[in-house]
């Protein structure tokens, strides 16, 4: 993957600039809709800017409200959570796969 990454920008400005560039804003958070259901709805096929939060605390409520959609990676079995790198990899791969379809 060759993706631009932005760290430390002001949220309102990042969201505005992403929308101006034609991107939807998706956030990964345990409170979101199932990633597989969102994929089935075709949401991941659109150009996307992803927001990922801290492993322990996730994203703030204000950040989640600023997003077009909030999704979660479904976890089967007894695992409590995924680490941030793994969740990010799954979300980006799902987006790339649907955008190439």
PAFIDO-12174 format. One record per atom (N, C-alpha, C): residue number from 1; residue in three letters; x, y, z. Coordinates in Angstrom, 2 decimals, padded with zeros to 5 digits. Layout:
<nodes>
- NUM / ala / X / Y / Z
...
</nodes>
This chain:
<nodes>
- 1 / unk / 000.84 / -001.18 / 000.00
- 1 / unk / 000.00 / 000.00 / 000.00
- 1 / unk / 000.88 / 001.24 / 000.00
- 2 / unk / 000.52 / 002.19 / -000.80
- 2 / unk / 001.19 / 003.48 / -000.79
- 2 / unk / 000.12 / 004.51 / -000.50
- 3 / unk / -000.04 / 004.82 / 000.77
- 3 / unk / -001.12 / 005.69 / 001.21
- 3 / unk / -000.58 / 006.90 / 001.93
- 4 / unk / -001.18 / 008.06 / 001.67
- 4 / unk / -000.78 / 009.23 / 002.45
- 4 / unk / -001.33 / 009.10 / 003.87
- 5 / unk / -000.52 / 009.48 / 004.84
- 5 / unk / -000.92 / 009.41 / 006.24
- 5 / unk / -000.80 / 010.80 / 006.83
- 6 / unk / -001.78 / 011.17 / 007.63
- 6 / unk / -001.76 / 012.47 / 008.29
- 6 / unk / -001.87 / 012.25 / 009.79
- 7 / unk / -001.00 / 012.90 / 010.54
- 7 / unk / -001.01 / 012.77 / 011.99
- 7 / unk / -000.99 / 014.17 / 012.60
- 8 / unk / -001.85 / 014.39 / 013.58
- 8 / unk / -001.79 / 015.61 / 014.35
- 8 / unk / -002.52 / 016.81 / 013.78
- 9 / unk / -003.27 / 016.64 / 012.69
- 9 / unk / -004.02 / 017.76 / 012.13
- 9 / unk / -005.26 / 018.07 / 012.96
- 10 / unk / -005.78 / 019.27 / 012.82
- 10 / unk / -007.03 / 019.63 / 013.49
- 10 / unk / -008.18 / 018.89 / 012.80
- 11 / unk / -009.00 / 018.21 / 013.56
- 11 / unk / -010.03 / 017.35 / 013.01
- 11 / unk / -010.95 / 018.06 / 012.03
- 12 / unk / -011.46 / 019.22 / 012.39
- 12 / unk / -012.38 / 019.93 / 011.51
- 12 / unk / -011.74 / 020.23 / 010.16
- 13 / unk / -010.49 / 020.64 / 010.17
- 13 / unk / -009.77 / 020.95 / 008.93
- 13 / unk / -009.51 / 019.70 / 008.12
- 14 / unk / -009.12 / 018.62 / 008.76
- 14 / unk / -008.86 / 017.36 / 008.06
- 14 / unk / -010.13 / 016.85 / 007.40
- 15 / unk / -011.24 / 016.86 / 008.14
- 15 / unk / -012.52 / 016.39 / 007.59
- 15 / unk / -012.96 / 017.28 / 006.43
- 16 / unk / -012.85 / 018.58 / 006.58
- 16 / unk / -013.24 / 019.50 / 005.51
- 16 / unk / -012.42 / 019.26 / 004.25
- 17 / unk / -011.11 / 019.15 / 004.42
- 17 / unk / -010.24 / 018.95 / 003.26
- 17 / unk / -010.47 / 017.59 / 002.60
- 18 / unk / -010.74 / 016.58 / 003.40
- 18 / unk / -011.02 / 015.25 / 002.84
- 18 / unk / -012.32 / 015.28 / 002.05
- 19 / unk / -013.36 / 015.88 / 002.61
- 19 / unk / -014.64 / 016.00 / 001.89
- 19 / unk / -014.46 / 016.83 / 000.61
- 20 / unk / -013.71 / 017.92 / 000.69
- 20 / unk / -013.46 / 018.75 / -000.49
- 20 / unk / -012.75 / 017.96 / -001.59
- 21 / unk / -011.94 / 016.98 / -001.18
- 21 / unk / -011.21 / 016.14 / -002.13
- 21 / unk / -012.06 / 014.96 / -002.62
- 22 / unk / -013.32 / 014.89 / -002.17
- 22 / unk / -014.21 / 013.82 / -002.62
- 22 / unk / -014.10 / 012.53 / -001.83
- 23 / unk / -013.53 / 012.61 / -000.64
- 23 / unk / -013.39 / 011.42 / 000.19
- 23 / unk / -014.50 / 011.34 / 001.23
- 24 / unk / -014.94 / 010.13 / 001.51
- 24 / unk / -015.81 / 009.91 / 002.65
- 24 / unk / -014.90 / 009.67 / 003.86
- 25 / unk / -015.41 / 009.93 / 005.05
- 25 / unk / -014.64 / 009.73 / 006.27
- 25 / unk / -015.23 / 008.54 / 007.01
- 26 / unk / -014.40 / 007.50 / 007.18
- 26 / unk / -014.81 / 006.33 / 007.96
- 26 / unk / -013.92 / 006.23 / 009.18
- 27 / unk / -014.52 / 005.86 / 010.30
- 27 / unk / -013.77 / 005.65 / 011.53
- 27 / unk / -013.90 / 004.20 / 011.95
- 28 / unk / -012.84 / 003.66 / 012.50
- 28 / unk / -012.88 / 002.32 / 013.07
- 28 / unk / -013.04 / 002.46 / 014.57
- 29 / unk / -014.12 / 001.85 / 015.09
- 29 / unk / -014.41 / 001.95 / 016.52
- 29 / unk / -015.33 / 000.80 / 016.91
- 30 / unk / -015.18 / 000.30 / 018.12
- 30 / unk / -016.00 / -000.83 / 018.58
- 30 / unk / -017.49 / -000.51 / 018.61
- 31 / unk / -017.85 / 000.76 / 018.59
- 31 / unk / -019.26 / 001.16 / 018.61
- 31 / unk / -019.89 / 001.20 / 017.22
- 32 / unk / -019.11 / 000.89 / 016.18
- 32 / unk / -019.58 / 001.04 / 014.81
- 32 / unk / -020.35 / -000.14 / 014.27
- 33 / unk / -020.76 / 000.00 / 013.02
- 33 / unk / -021.44 / -001.06 / 012.29
- 33 / unk / -020.42 / -002.10 / 011.85
- 34 / unk / -020.87 / -003.32 / 011.70
- 34 / unk / -020.01 / -004.43 / 011.29
- 34 / unk / -019.36 / -004.14 / 009.94
- 35 / unk / -018.04 / -004.25 / 009.86
- 35 / unk / -017.29 / -003.98 / 008.63
- 35 / unk / -017.80 / -004.83 / 007.47
- 36 / unk / -018.15 / -006.08 / 007.73
- 36 / unk / -018.63 / -006.96 / 006.67
- 36 / unk / -019.97 / -006.50 / 006.12
- 37 / unk / -020.85 / -006.00 / 006.98
- 37 / unk / -022.14 / -005.48 / 006.53
- 37 / unk / -021.95 / -004.21 / 005.72
- 38 / unk / -021.05 / -003.35 / 006.17
- 38 / unk / -020.76 / -002.11 / 005.45
- 38 / unk / -020.17 / -002.43 / 004.08
- 39 / unk / -019.30 / -003.42 / 004.04
- 39 / unk / -018.72 / -003.86 / 002.76
- 39 / unk / -019.82 / -004.36 / 001.83
- 40 / unk / -020.74 / -005.15 / 002.36
- 40 / unk / -021.83 / -005.68 / 001.54
- 40 / unk / -022.70 / -004.57 / 000.98
- 41 / unk / -022.80 / -003.45 / 001.69
- 41 / unk / -023.59 / -002.30 / 001.23
- 41 / unk / -022.84 / -001.46 / 000.20
- 42 / unk / -021.58 / -001.79 / -000.08
- 42 / unk / -020.80 / -001.08 / -001.08
- 42 / unk / -020.10 / 000.18 / -000.59
- 43 / unk / -020.20 / 000.46 / 000.70
- 43 / unk / -019.62 / 001.69 / 001.26
- 43 / unk / -018.11 / 001.75 / 001.05
- 44 / unk / -017.45 / 000.61 / 001.16
- 44 / unk / -015.99 / 000.60 / 001.08
- 44 / unk / -015.46 / 000.82 / -000.33
- 45 / unk / -016.33 / 000.83 / -001.31
- 45 / unk / -015.92 / 001.05 / -002.69
- 45 / unk / -015.67 / 002.50 / -003.03
- 46 / unk / -016.04 / 003.40 / -002.15
- 46 / unk / -015.85 / 004.84 / -002.38
- 46 / unk / -014.47 / 005.28 / -001.89
- 47 / unk / -013.91 / 006.33 / -002.49
- 47 / unk / -012.65 / 006.88 / -001.98
- 47 / unk / -012.82 / 007.28 / -000.51
- 48 / unk / -011.88 / 006.87 / 000.31
- 48 / unk / -012.08 / 006.95 / 001.76
- 48 / unk / -010.86 / 007.48 / 002.49
- 49 / unk / -011.12 / 008.31 / 003.49
- 49 / unk / -010.12 / 008.67 / 004.49
- 49 / unk / -010.54 / 007.95 / 005.77
- 50 / unk / -009.64 / 007.17 / 006.33
- 50 / unk / -009.92 / 006.41 / 007.55
- 50 / unk / -009.37 / 007.14 / 008.76
- 51 / unk / -010.10 / 007.06 / 009.88
- 51 / unk / -009.63 / 007.56 / 011.16
- 51 / unk / -009.52 / 006.38 / 012.12
- 52 / unk / -008.38 / 006.26 / 012.80
- 52 / unk / -008.15 / 005.21 / 013.77
- 52 / unk / -007.71 / 005.86 / 015.08
- 53 / unk / -008.20 / 005.34 / 016.17
- 53 / unk / -007.87 / 005.93 / 017.47
- 53 / unk / -006.91 / 005.08 / 018.28
- 54 / unk / -006.73 / 005.48 / 019.48
- 54 / unk / -005.89 / 004.80 / 020.44
- 54 / unk / -006.45 / 003.40 / 020.72
- 55 / unk / -005.56 / 002.42 / 020.89
- 55 / unk / -006.01 / 001.05 / 021.15
- 55 / unk / -006.86 / 000.94 / 022.41
- 56 / unk / -006.48 / 001.61 / 023.44
- 56 / unk / -007.19 / 001.48 / 024.72
- 56 / unk / -008.47 / 002.30 / 024.79
- 57 / unk / -008.48 / 003.50 / 024.19
- 57 / unk / -009.61 / 004.41 / 024.36
- 57 / unk / -010.39 / 004.67 / 023.09
- 58 / unk / -009.89 / 004.30 / 021.96
- 58 / unk / -010.60 / 004.54 / 020.70
- 58 / unk / -010.62 / 006.02 / 020.35
- 59 / unk / -011.67 / 006.41 / 019.65
- 59 / unk / -011.83 / 007.80 / 019.22
- 59 / unk / -012.84 / 008.52 / 020.11
- 60 / unk / -012.68 / 009.82 / 020.23
- 60 / unk / -013.62 / 010.63 / 021.03
- 60 / unk / -014.96 / 010.70 / 020.32
- 61 / unk / -016.02 / 010.91 / 021.09
- 61 / unk / -017.38 / 010.99 / 020.54
- 61 / unk / -017.49 / 012.08 / 019.48
- 62 / unk / -016.86 / 013.22 / 019.70
- 62 / unk / -016.91 / 014.31 / 018.72
- 62 / unk / -016.29 / 013.87 / 017.40
- 63 / unk / -015.24 / 013.09 / 017.46
- 63 / unk / -014.60 / 012.59 / 016.26
- 63 / unk / -015.53 / 011.63 / 015.53
- 64 / unk / -016.16 / 010.73 / 016.27
- 64 / unk / -017.09 / 009.78 / 015.66
- 64 / unk / -018.25 / 010.50 / 014.98
- 65 / unk / -018.75 / 011.56 / 015.59
- 65 / unk / -019.87 / 012.32 / 015.00
- 65 / unk / -019.45 / 013.03 / 013.71
- 66 / unk / -018.18 / 013.35 / 013.57
- 66 / unk / -017.70 / 014.05 / 012.38
- 66 / unk / -017.55 / 013.11 / 011.18
- 67 / unk / -017.63 / 011.82 / 011.40
- 67 / unk / -017.41 / 010.83 / 010.34
- 67 / unk / -018.71 / 010.51 / 009.61
- 68 / unk / -018.55 / 010.08 / 008.36
- 68 / unk / -019.70 / 009.67 / 007.57
- 68 / unk / -020.22 / 008.31 / 008.02
- 69 / unk / -019.34 / 007.48 / 008.52
- 69 / unk / -019.71 / 006.14 / 008.97
- 69 / unk / -018.68 / 005.67 / 009.98
- 70 / unk / -019.16 / 004.91 / 010.96
- 70 / unk / -018.27 / 004.30 / 011.96
- 70 / unk / -018.43 / 002.79 / 011.83
- 71 / unk / -017.32 / 002.09 / 011.71
- 71 / unk / -017.37 / 000.64 / 011.53
- 71 / unk / -016.48 / -000.05 / 012.56
- 72 / unk / -016.79 / -001.32 / 012.77
- 72 / unk / -015.97 / -002.14 / 013.66
- 72 / unk / -015.61 / -003.43 / 012.94
- 73 / unk / -014.46 / -003.95 / 013.27
- 73 / unk / -014.04 / -005.23 / 012.73
- 73 / unk / -014.69 / -006.30 / 013.59
- 74 / unk / -015.47 / -007.21 / 012.98
- 74 / unk / -016.11 / -008.25 / 013.79
- 74 / unk / -015.05 / -009.21 / 014.35
- 75 / unk / -015.21 / -009.57 / 015.59
- 75 / unk / -014.30 / -010.50 / 016.24
- 75 / unk / -015.10 / -011.73 / 016.64
- 76 / unk / -014.65 / -012.87 / 016.17
- 76 / unk / -015.32 / -014.13 / 016.48
- 76 / unk / -014.51 / -014.87 / 017.55
- 77 / unk / -015.17 / -015.63 / 018.34
- 77 / unk / -014.48 / -016.36 / 019.41
- 77 / unk / -014.41 / -015.54 / 020.67
- 78 / unk / -013.36 / -015.74 / 021.44
- 78 / unk / -013.28 / -015.13 / 022.77
- 78 / unk / -012.30 / -013.97 / 022.87
- 79 / unk / -011.73 / -013.56 / 021.75
- 79 / unk / -010.80 / -012.43 / 021.79
- 79 / unk / -011.54 / -011.17 / 022.21
- 80 / unk / -010.89 / -010.36 / 023.02
- 80 / unk / -011.50 / -009.13 / 023.51
- 80 / unk / -011.41 / -008.01 / 022.50
- 81 / unk / -010.27 / -007.93 / 021.80
- 81 / unk / -010.08 / -006.85 / 020.84
- 81 / unk / -008.90 / -007.18 / 019.93
- 82 / unk / -008.72 / -006.35 / 018.92
- 82 / unk / -007.57 / -006.43 / 018.04
- 82 / unk / -006.65 / -005.26 / 018.36
- 83 / unk / -005.35 / -005.43 / 018.10
- 83 / unk / -004.50 / -004.27 / 018.28
- 83 / unk / -004.71 / -003.32 / 017.09
- 84 / unk / -004.26 / -002.11 / 017.24
- 84 / unk / -004.51 / -001.07 / 016.24
- 84 / unk / -003.94 / -001.43 / 014.88
- 85 / unk / -002.74 / -001.97 / 014.85
- 85 / unk / -002.12 / -002.32 / 013.57
- 85 / unk / -002.95 / -003.37 / 012.83
- 86 / unk / -003.43 / -004.36 / 013.54
- 86 / unk / -004.23 / -005.42 / 012.92
- 86 / unk / -005.56 / -004.87 / 012.42
- 87 / unk / -006.25 / -004.09 / 013.24
- 87 / unk / -007.53 / -003.51 / 012.82
- 87 / unk / -007.36 / -002.60 / 011.61
- 88 / unk / -006.30 / -001.80 / 011.62
- 88 / unk / -006.01 / -000.91 / 010.49
- 88 / unk / -005.77 / -001.71 / 009.22
- 89 / unk / -004.98 / -002.76 / 009.33
- 89 / unk / -004.69 / -003.60 / 008.17
- 89 / unk / -005.96 / -004.19 / 007.59
- 90 / unk / -006.83 / -004.69 / 008.44
- 90 / unk / -008.08 / -005.30 / 007.97
- 90 / unk / -008.96 / -004.26 / 007.28
- 91 / unk / -009.10 / -003.09 / 007.86
- 91 / unk / -009.95 / -002.04 / 007.28
- 91 / unk / -009.39 / -001.56 / 005.93
- 92 / unk / -008.10 / -001.30 / 005.87
- 92 / unk / -007.50 / -000.82 / 004.62
- 92 / unk / -007.56 / -001.89 / 003.54
- 93 / unk / -007.34 / -003.14 / 003.91
- 93 / unk / -007.41 / -004.21 / 002.92
- 93 / unk / -008.84 / -004.36 / 002.40
- 94 / unk / -009.83 / -004.28 / 003.28
- 94 / unk / -011.23 / -004.39 / 002.86
- 94 / unk / -011.58 / -003.25 / 001.90
- 95 / unk / -011.11 / -002.05 / 002.17
- 95 / unk / -011.36 / -000.91 / 001.28
- 95 / unk / -010.69 / -001.13 / -000.07
- 96 / unk / -009.42 / -001.49 / -000.05
- 96 / unk / -008.67 / -001.70 / -001.29
- 96 / unk / -009.31 / -002.80 / -002.14
- 97 / unk / -009.74 / -003.84 / -001.50
- 97 / unk / -010.34 / -004.96 / -002.22
- 97 / unk / -011.63 / -004.53 / -002.91
- 98 / unk / -012.48 / -003.80 / -002.19
- 98 / unk / -013.75 / -003.39 / -002.79
- 98 / unk / -013.53 / -002.32 / -003.87
- 99 / unk / -012.56 / -001.45 / -003.67
- 99 / unk / -012.31 / -000.42 / -004.68
- 99 / unk / -011.73 / -000.99 / -005.97
- 100 / unk / -011.08 / -002.12 / -005.89
- 100 / unk / -010.52 / -002.75 / -007.07
- 100 / unk / -011.51 / -003.68 / -007.77
- 101 / unk / -012.61 / -003.99 / -007.10
- 101 / unk / -013.60 / -004.93 / -007.66
- 101 / unk / -014.33 / -004.32 / -008.86
</nodes>
